[in-house]
């Protein structure tokens, strides 16, 4: 049961994204065509039948239904979650959803699923208003979720909270740097933004050194987060701790795991 439930949640964002793609059309020589398959003309009988018979029901039953169903099931088992018996049926079936959170925030994985849905909708629908608009809205959404996570602190350990908060902070910084790249691009490559002829040239231009610095900064920031994630995962593995303790001096062991043991 737990494996099946995990597979459902792993596949959830991809299926939602694929179903939403059925609504994303592009004007090609005056004809609306599906952006992800230009051979398909939008809102023909075939496309309309698939959209209303498959895509919409899938979004309702899978996109919204799965998170709501999970929230309903977890709410019914709230007392078992608070008791937190390791061998309980609730723990075995649904522990992957609430295991990393405090009992009061057993539903937080549903919040994260909703965040993914919002971000997918931004990627699919807001592109028609220009990539710059999409980036600004995405930046606002990420900031709101970071503030909410920092205020609630739903995780059972500081390690999990650090990983979630740093993940959001890394995404925010990456999107912020991307705004400079977008401003440095000719309007014809940014999206549906209209300028007069005299304003068609780039009015904001990064120097080569600034461009290279931002590129390196974004790559380094994401690489640093990955290394930190890997470090926190390894420090939580008892087998890895034992290996370091057996093969390395005590000073190395303390240097690696003293920070990880603070929580």
Phi, psi and omega in degrees: 000316181295319179297316179297317180295320178297319179297322178300314182286329177293319182280344187305307182297321182294320180291319177300315180298315181296320180293322179293333178299338180291347179257358185261101183250159184227137179280118178237105181055043177082004180243131178282120180233152180294125187299325183268001172201091187293349176287341182265124177273132184289146172061027165282178182299319182292313180295317179297319180297316179294320183297312186274338181265335184240306188295308182297311176300324179295319178295321181289313186278323184264308185297312180262326185294319182295311177299320180294320178296317179297318179297319180295316180295318179293323178297321179294330183259021186300321180294322177293324179294318179295319178294324175053059175278122186303326185259013182287156178297323179297318180296317182292322185276320189234008183299332180293342180273323186243358187299330183267006186238158175296155185300329179289343182241040179299340184268003191295331177295331176292322176299318178294322177297320177295323176298319178296319180296317179299317181292323176295318178299322177297317181293330185271314191262329188277348180299335178295341179262007178105146182295327180296316177298318179300316181294320181294317179293319178299320178298317179297317180298315181296320178296318180298317180290326177294316178298317180296319179294319181292324180285319184278323183046066188280350188281152183281342181224157178294329180298314180293320178296317179301317181295317180293313182294318180291328176298313178294319179296321177296318178296318180298314181296321179296317179293321179299315177295325179297331178299324178293321178295320180293319179294338181272003185252145177301144186302332182292342180258355185268323181149204183280068178240127185254131176235158172286167184301320183288344180256008186288340178282161179292122179267342178238119184228126177283143171289162181299321180293320178293319179299313180294322180297314180295321179298312179296321181297317180295314179297315181295321181295315180291324176295320179296319178296318179298317180295321178294319176300315180297320179298314181293325178294314181294322181291342177272352182267116182297325180298321179291322177299316180296322179296317179294319181296324182283328189254346185239158175298159181299327180296323178293317179300314180295321180295324182282321193248353178297318180291321182289339182270005185292338180262000000 
